[in-house]
């Protein structure tokens, strides 16, 4: 059966490094599902969930907490304990048995948390700037976070590296650093949440420092060619924008350009949303500033994703909700079949 021409560009292989070739350009986007078990350990149901989507060129896991104070949502899995590593080994084995490839998304929420998840402690952040609103799935409002002392920052960086080593032990094919969507790394990259005047704030290079240190720690553990990063140059989630932020990302991307990462993944902004500070969309801004591989994500149709790949706007395209509604998304696109519509009730169970 020949491929529908409207999606054919999505079915060309892509070589990530000398030993990993993705069979198509379709990525399963990271999605928080809150389905871990006791001790934040992955469950067999999670393994079955990911394995059913193994036809994706690459699966990026839900956000995986790098240390206990990184939690901000209920039942999100970790990658800092032996039991969690063992749980992920079973998940990864299920994906590999089904012919798939999977990266772990390494995550620390920073200020996007509440003492109820932290044994009564305050969330940590670059600066004590509170997040307005209510903690999802609870009746709590966000607390004012505690600013990290200078000497506390290296252990946080090391936690990312340790989680990457654990991901390698669990058998993951690589890792994606979650540097987007208003979580801890992103908080260092935006003026609204980074008001430091020390070595990690005050100038674009110092604001980018924490992110780059995490990248280097993770790459040392996993390998630079198996390390990707997700970024949100536009402040649209858990964050207020500032026109000075773009200079921080200009600086960051120039530094990342010399590191030969697997890819840079645009955060959840719609692929064609336009931002004045960026001079257009997030993906277009990243393409101007970063010469390596890009992953688009956000309100993409299969036809739009294929057009973006064909035009050279991005190398990979990520789908979130369509993969929840359609475990067989790749097979449906290959056969030219319509996709089932997503509904939020689908979030209530893993299928």
Secondary structure by P-SEA (a helix, b strand, c coil): cccccccccccbbbbccccccccccccccccccccccccccccaaaaaaaaaaccccbbbccbbbccccccccccccccccaaaaaaaaaaaaaaaaacbbbbbbbbbbccccccccccccccccccccccccccccccccccccccccccaaaaaaaaaaaaaaaaaaacccbbbbccccccaaaaaaccccccccccccccccccaaaaaaaaaaaaaacccccbbbbbcccccccbbbbcaaaaaaaaaaaaacccccccccccccccccccccccccaaaaaaaccccbbbbbccccaaaaaaaaaaccccbbbbcaaaaaccaaaaaaaacccccccccccccccc
